[in-house]
Amino acid sequence: MAAPPDCPSSPLVSVLYFSIHRYENGEFWPHLVESDSAAAGKERGERYNINVPWNKMGMSDGDYITAFLHLLLPVSYEVTV
């Protein structure tokens, strides 16, 4: 594996990060804009971070399954190094 050009001594590592969490349009702690769906990572992690912020309480198991099957799983199949 070749090292990324910005870090020649470290091996190339690819990590796709998913977060499904309560957000309530930024009103829920910790009130970070980085927790919103528009936040897609920074620097080498850009486009490897996917936030699924729930903007209401009471999400069901079916809501989580739907998010995994229709969003997170398809994206994970498309990410390649």
Secondary structure, 3 states (H helix, E strand, C coil): CCCCCCCCCCCCCCCCEEEEEECHHHCCCCCCHHHCCCCCCCHHHCCCEEEEEECCCCCCHHHHHHHHHHHHHHHHHHCCC
